[in-house]
Amino acid sequence: MLKKYEGIFEKKVSFTTRPAKKYEKEGNNYYLITKEEFQKKIENKDFVEYREINGHMYGTCKNELNRISKAGRIPIIEVDTQGAIAINKTGLEGNFLFVYAPSFEELRKRIGNRIETEEEFKKRIE
């Protein structure tokens, strides 16, 4: 969709406290910040949604959505179901689309690319 409608949509970049992975670029995949910086953003109500996963914090910042909107594009917010529920509770106008893998094997492959250990994978599936 991003390629087909280039210039109309833009995927938001999330904030996280976890270390960067080898293939990630700062500001392209995530904005990497400390736990203290993340906590300050929570206190300032900078996030439309945030949560802790496997000891690391992840969040969608209002300023990131505003940056995309001011550029004349529609933000695509990719989050899990808990994130979507939190965003919906804020009253943020949008359309929600649940995308699921066609099989458990495919889900394992997709999540497995982002999860480092088997224990983290099991927690994510739960």
DRENLO-385798 format. One record per residue: residue number from 1; x, y, z of N, C-alpha, C in turn; residue in three letters. Coordinates in nm, 4 decimals. Layout:
# residues N
pos,n.east,n.north,n.up,ca.east,ca.north,ca.up,c.east,c.north,c.up,code
NUM,X,Y,Z,X,Y,Z,X,Y,Z,Ala
...
//
This chain:
# residues 126
pos,n.east,n.north,n.up,ca.east,ca.north,ca.up,c.east,c.north,c.up,code
1,0.0828,-0.1190,0.0000,0.0000,0.0000,0.0000,0.0875,0.1257,0.0000,Met
2,0.1961,0.1219,0.0779,0.2848,0.2378,0.0826,0.3469,0.2655,-0.0540,Leu
3,0.3808,0.1608,-0.1271,0.4391,0.1791,-0.2605,0.3326,0.2224,-0.3611,Lys
4,0.2169,0.1573,-0.3547,0.1109,0.1864,-0.4516,0.0585,0.3291,-0.4370,Lys
5,0.0476,0.3752,-0.3134,-0.0066,0.5092,-0.2876,0.1008,0.6006,-0.2283,Tyr
6,0.2187,0.5947,-0.2858,0.3305,0.6748,-0.2376,0.2922,0.8229,-0.2338,Glu
7,0.3247,0.8870,-0.1249,0.2928,1.0286,-0.1102,0.1600,1.0526,-0.0409,Gly
8,0.0780,0.9484,-0.0276,-0.0515,0.9631,0.0400,-0.0419,0.9126,0.1838,Ile
9,0.0229,0.7971,0.2014,0.0356,0.7354,0.3328,0.1811,0.7368,0.3773,Phe
10,0.2014,0.7340,0.5084,0.3357,0.7180,0.5638,0.3251,0.6381,0.6920,Glu
11,0.4111,0.5395,0.7061,0.4130,0.4570,0.8264,0.4822,0.5346,0.9380,Lys
12,0.4177,0.5405,1.0528,0.4771,0.6127,1.1663,0.5943,0.5332,1.2201,Lys
13,0.6839,0.6033,1.2859,0.7988,0.5413,1.3506,0.7711,0.5421,1.5006,Val
14,0.7815,0.4252,1.5633,0.7553,0.4116,1.7067,0.8781,0.4478,1.7889,Ser
15,0.8544,0.4760,1.9162,0.9615,0.4952,2.0127,0.9792,0.3646,2.0901,Phe
16,1.1027,0.3306,2.1237,1.1281,0.2116,2.2037,1.2504,0.2303,2.2916,Thr
17,1.2527,0.1516,2.3993,1.3666,0.1530,2.4899,1.4597,0.0348,2.4654,Thr
18,1.4254,-0.0520,2.3725,1.5109,-0.1686,2.3487,1.6299,-0.1319,2.2616,Arg
19,1.7357,-0.2124,2.2680,1.8518,-0.1847,2.1827,1.8189,-0.2077,2.0352,Pro
20,1.8899,-0.1400,1.9497,1.8692,-0.1558,1.8056,1.9135,-0.2943,1.7616,Ala
21,1.8435,-0.3457,1.6619,1.8848,-0.4710,1.5997,1.9756,-0.4380,1.4823,Lys
22,2.0504,-0.5357,1.4365,2.1523,-0.5139,1.3326,2.0976,-0.4450,1.2078,Lys
23,1.9799,-0.4846,1.1643,1.9248,-0.4359,1.0384,1.8501,-0.3031,1.0510,Tyr
24,1.8340,-0.2499,1.1704,1.7550,-0.1283,1.1907,1.8385,-0.0021,1.1803,Glu
25,1.7724,0.1029,1.1333,1.8339,0.2357,1.1287,1.7542,0.3276,1.2195,Lys
26,1.8247,0.4061,1.2998,1.7619,0.5020,1.3904,1.6724,0.5971,1.3119,Glu
27,1.5494,0.6121,1.3567,1.4551,0.7025,1.2918,1.3854,0.6430,1.1713,Gly
28,1.4315,0.5273,1.1262,1.3672,0.4601,1.0141,1.2750,0.3500,1.0654,Asn
29,1.3263,0.2676,1.1550,1.2465,0.1620,1.2151,1.1891,0.2068,1.3499,Asn
30,1.2746,0.2637,1.4323,1.2351,0.3105,1.5651,1.3163,0.4329,1.6029,Tyr
31,1.2598,0.5118,1.6961,1.3375,0.6130,1.7652,1.3801,0.5455,1.8951,Tyr
32,1.5084,0.5289,1.9147,1.5616,0.4589,2.0307,1.5902,0.5587,2.1414,Leu
33,1.5233,0.5403,2.2558,1.5408,0.6319,2.3688,1.5598,0.5505,2.4966,Ile
34,1.6051,0.6184,2.6019,1.6253,0.5519,2.7302,1.4910,0.5325,2.8008,Thr
35,1.4922,0.4472,2.9027,1.3705,0.4270,2.9823,1.3300,0.5561,3.0525,Lys
36,1.4285,0.6346,3.0928,1.3994,0.7627,3.1591,1.3307,0.8592,3.0616,Glu
37,1.3820,0.8654,2.9387,1.3199,0.9514,2.8373,1.1776,0.9036,2.8060,Glu
38,1.1602,0.7740,2.7998,1.0271,0.7182,2.7714,0.9307,0.7543,2.8841,Phe
39,0.9760,0.7391,3.0081,0.8919,0.7714,3.1232,0.8520,0.9188,3.1219,Gln
40,0.9441,1.0058,3.0848,0.9135,1.1490,3.0768,0.8048,1.1741,2.9716,Lys
41,0.8118,1.1036,2.8584,0.7096,1.1172,2.7542,0.5735,1.0690,2.8053,Lys
42,0.5729,0.9625,2.8855,0.4477,0.9148,2.9454,0.3901,1.0240,3.0354,Ile
43,0.4741,1.0777,3.1208,0.4305,1.1828,3.2138,0.3778,1.3053,3.1398,Glu
44,0.4382,1.3380,3.0259,0.3952,1.4531,2.9453,0.2755,1.4217,2.8557,Asn
45,0.2273,1.2962,2.8624,0.1145,1.2509,2.7797,0.1445,1.2660,2.6302,Lys
46,0.2678,1.2330,2.5930,0.3116,1.2441,2.4538,0.2653,1.1276,2.3661,Asp
47,0.2215,1.0174,2.4275,0.1852,0.8982,2.3508,0.0345,0.8839,2.3335,Phe
48,-0.0074,0.8352,2.2161,-0.1477,0.7961,2.1978,-0.1662,0.6534,2.2457,Val
49,-0.0579,0.5772,2.2489,-0.0594,0.4428,2.3055,0.0836,0.4043,2.3370,Glu
50,0.0978,0.3214,2.4404,0.2292,0.2673,2.4748,0.2086,0.1421,2.5580,Tyr
51,0.3106,0.0587,2.5607,0.3053,-0.0603,2.6458,0.4429,-0.1202,2.6599,Arg
52,0.4531,-0.2109,2.7561,0.5774,-0.2829,2.7804,0.5652,-0.4225,2.7222,Glu
53,0.6668,-0.4640,2.6485,0.6731,-0.5986,2.5923,0.8126,-0.6524,2.6211,Ile
54,0.8183,-0.7648,2.6916,0.9455,-0.8296,2.7241,1.0465,-0.7347,2.7881,Asn
55,0.9981,-0.6482,2.8767,1.0872,-0.5592,2.9499,1.1252,-0.4317,2.8773,Gly
56,1.0758,-0.4135,2.7558,1.1056,-0.2928,2.6783,0.9766,-0.2173,2.6512,His
57,0.9871,-0.0855,2.6473,0.8704,-0.0011,2.6223,0.8616,0.0342,2.4737,Met
58,0.7380,0.0418,2.4237,0.7097,0.0793,2.2860,0.5946,0.1783,2.2886,Tyr
59,0.5987,0.2802,2.2022,0.4903,0.3763,2.2022,0.4777,0.4534,2.0725,Gly
60,0.3549,0.5020,2.0492,0.3231,0.5859,1.9340,0.3067,0.7287,1.9842,Thr
61,0.3927,0.8162,1.9386,0.3976,0.9542,1.9869,0.3046,1.0444,1.9042,Cys
62,0.2337,1.1324,1.9728,0.1450,1.2280,1.9062,0.2221,1.3152,1.8071,Lys
63,0.3439,1.3571,1.8452,0.4229,1.4426,1.7570,0.4579,1.3737,1.6252,Asn
64,0.4803,1.2434,1.6301,0.5096,1.1680,1.5083,0.3884,1.1677,1.4154,Glu
65,0.2702,1.1496,1.4714,0.1472,1.1520,1.3902,0.1229,1.2922,1.3345,Leu
66,0.1492,1.3950,1.4151,0.1340,1.5327,1.3688,0.2328,1.5651,1.2571,Asn
67,0.3559,1.5153,1.2692,0.4578,1.5374,1.1657,0.4102,1.4821,1.0311,Arg
68,0.3553,1.3633,1.0335,0.3067,1.3001,0.9102,0.1875,1.3770,0.8542,Ile
69,0.0951,1.4140,0.9411,-0.0239,1.4887,0.8971,0.0130,1.6246,0.8389,Ser
70,0.1058,1.6950,0.9029,0.1489,1.8267,0.8536,0.2175,1.8171,0.7174,Lys
71,0.2752,1.7005,0.6882,0.3383,1.6778,0.5572,0.2336,1.6428,0.4514,Ala
72,0.1054,1.6408,0.4929,-0.0028,1.6140,0.3980,-0.0267,1.4660,0.3716,Gly
73,0.0240,1.3820,0.4595,0.0054,1.2385,0.4423,-0.0830,1.1812,0.5532,Arg
74,-0.1320,1.0615,0.5297,-0.2138,0.9899,0.6274,-0.1232,0.8912,0.7003,Ile
75,-0.1171,0.9007,0.8337,-0.0298,0.8081,0.9064,-0.0860,0.6663,0.9117,Pro
76,0.0004,0.5706,0.8921,-0.0332,0.4299,0.9140,0.0298,0.3922,1.0467,Ile
77,-0.0536,0.3470,1.1381,-0.0087,0.3124,1.2727,-0.0162,0.1611,1.2859,Ile
78,0.0981,0.0965,1.2855,0.1035,-0.0487,1.2975,0.1281,-0.0839,1.4436,Glu
79,0.0256,-0.1417,1.5082,0.0340,-0.1797,1.6494,-0.0361,-0.3140,1.6692,Val
80,-0.0157,-0.3732,1.7867,-0.0879,-0.4954,1.8193,-0.2294,-0.4590,1.8639,Asp
81,-0.3096,-0.5604,1.8979,-0.4499,-0.5334,1.9315,-0.4646,-0.4452,2.0544,Thr
82,-0.3770,-0.4627,2.1546,-0.3856,-0.3773,2.2735,-0.3574,-0.2317,2.2372,Gln
83,-0.2635,-0.2089,2.1471,-0.2338,-0.0731,2.1018,-0.3516,-0.0124,2.0278,Gly
84,-0.4167,-0.0924,1.9436,-0.5332,-0.0437,1.8689,-0.6473,-0.0077,1.9630,Ala
85,-0.6678,-0.0888,2.0651,-0.7729,-0.0600,2.1640,-0.7415,0.0704,2.2371,Ile
86,-0.6161,0.0888,2.2763,-0.5762,0.2124,2.3451,-0.5956,0.3340,2.2553,Ala
87,-0.5589,0.3227,2.1284,-0.5762,0.4343,2.0341,-0.7239,0.4652,2.0156,Ile
88,-0.8047,0.3625,2.0021,-0.9494,0.3811,1.9841,-1.0101,0.4551,2.1030,Asn
89,-0.9616,0.4273,2.2239,-1.0134,0.4934,2.3442,-0.9801,0.6425,2.3481,Lys
90,-0.8761,0.6845,2.2748,-0.8395,0.8267,2.2754,-0.9349,0.9096,2.1905,Thr
91,-1.0120,0.8439,2.1045,-1.1015,0.9158,2.0151,-1.0346,0.9603,1.8869,Gly
92,-0.9107,0.9177,1.8653,-0.8391,0.9510,1.7425,-0.9160,0.8946,1.6232,Leu
93,-0.9447,0.9799,1.5283,-1.0219,0.9377,1.4118,-0.9359,0.8500,1.3219,Glu
94,-0.9914,0.7393,1.2781,-0.9161,0.6519,1.1899,-0.9933,0.5271,1.1543,Gly
95,-0.9343,0.4507,1.0683,-0.9890,0.3206,1.0308,-0.8954,0.2135,1.0841,Asn
96,-0.9523,0.1068,1.1357,-0.8736,-0.0007,1.1922,-0.8848,-0.1232,1.1026,Phe
97,-0.7723,-0.1867,1.0817,-0.7662,-0.3065,0.9991,-0.6849,-0.4101,1.0735,Leu
98,-0.7447,-0.5252,1.0994,-0.6724,-0.6327,1.1673,-0.6165,-0.7248,1.0607,Phe
99,-0.4864,-0.7414,1.0625,-0.4193,-0.8286,0.9654,-0.3672,-0.9492,1.0417,Val
100,-0.4044,-1.0659,0.9971,-0.3561,-1.1855,1.0644,-0.2882,-1.2773,0.9631,Tyr
101,-0.1988,-1.3579,1.0154,-0.1243,-1.4512,0.9300,-0.2169,-1.5640,0.8849,Ala
102,-0.1950,-1.6169,0.7655,-0.2817,-1.7228,0.7139,-0.2646,-1.8572,0.7859,Pro
103,-0.1566,-1.8722,0.8623,-0.1341,-1.9977,0.9357,-0.0449,-1.9687,1.0554,Ser
104,-0.0442,-2.0634,1.1505,0.0429,-2.0477,1.2670,0.1894,-2.0482,1.2244,Phe
105,0.2236,-2.1294,1.1268,0.3614,-2.1354,1.0782,0.4064,-2.0001,1.0243,Glu
106,0.3184,-1.9341,0.9497,0.3511,-1.8022,0.8952,0.3625,-1.6984,1.0077,Glu
107,0.2738,-1.7078,1.1059,0.2803,-1.6180,1.2214,0.4139,-1.6362,1.2937,Leu
108,0.4522,-1.7592,1.3141,0.5805,-1.7888,1.3795,0.6962,-1.7291,1.3002,Arg
109,0.6888,-1.7410,1.1692,0.7946,-1.6855,1.0831,0.8000,-1.5331,1.0956,Lys
110,0.6849,-1.4682,1.0897,0.6809,-1.3214,1.0966,0.7262,-1.2686,1.2313,Arg
111,0.6740,-1.3267,1.3378,0.7137,-1.2820,1.4712,0.8565,-1.3248,1.4996,Ile
112,0.8929,-1.4425,1.4535,1.0271,-1.4946,1.4769,1.1360,-1.4051,1.4227,Gly
113,1.1070,-1.3298,1.3183,1.2054,-1.2371,1.2634,1.2340,-1.1210,1.3574,Asn
114,1.1402,-1.0947,1.4503,1.1559,-0.9806,1.5405,1.1890,-1.0221,1.6831,Arg
115,1.1781,-1.1504,1.7128,1.1986,-1.1990,1.8486,1.3309,-1.2739,1.8564,Ile
116,1.4064,-1.2475,1.9600,1.5404,-1.3051,1.9730,1.5402,-1.4436,2.0371,Glu
117,1.4535,-1.4692,2.1378,1.4578,-1.5968,2.2093,1.3236,-1.6688,2.2010,Thr
118,1.3269,-1.7980,2.2272,1.2038,-1.8786,2.2274,1.1093,-1.8316,2.3376,Glu
119,1.1634,-1.7921,2.4521,1.0804,-1.7424,2.5628,1.0064,-1.6148,2.5220,Glu
120,1.0754,-1.5229,2.4551,1.0115,-1.3996,2.4068,0.9019,-1.4333,2.3063,Glu
121,0.9280,-1.5321,2.2205,0.8266,-1.5725,2.1226,0.7002,-1.6221,2.1916,Phe
122,0.7170,-1.7066,2.2919,0.5996,-1.7616,2.3648,0.5201,-1.6506,2.4322,Lys
123,0.5901,-1.5537,2.4914,0.5213,-1.4403,2.5545,0.4440,-1.3605,2.4513,Lys
124,0.5035,-1.3408,2.3355,0.4379,-1.2622,2.2302,0.3126,-1.3322,2.1787,Arg
125,0.3179,-1.4637,2.1630,0.2017,-1.5407,2.1181,0.0879,-1.5325,2.2193,Ile
126,0.1250,-1.5378,2.3493,0.0212,-1.5257,2.4536,-0.0519,-1.3947,2.4423,Glu
//
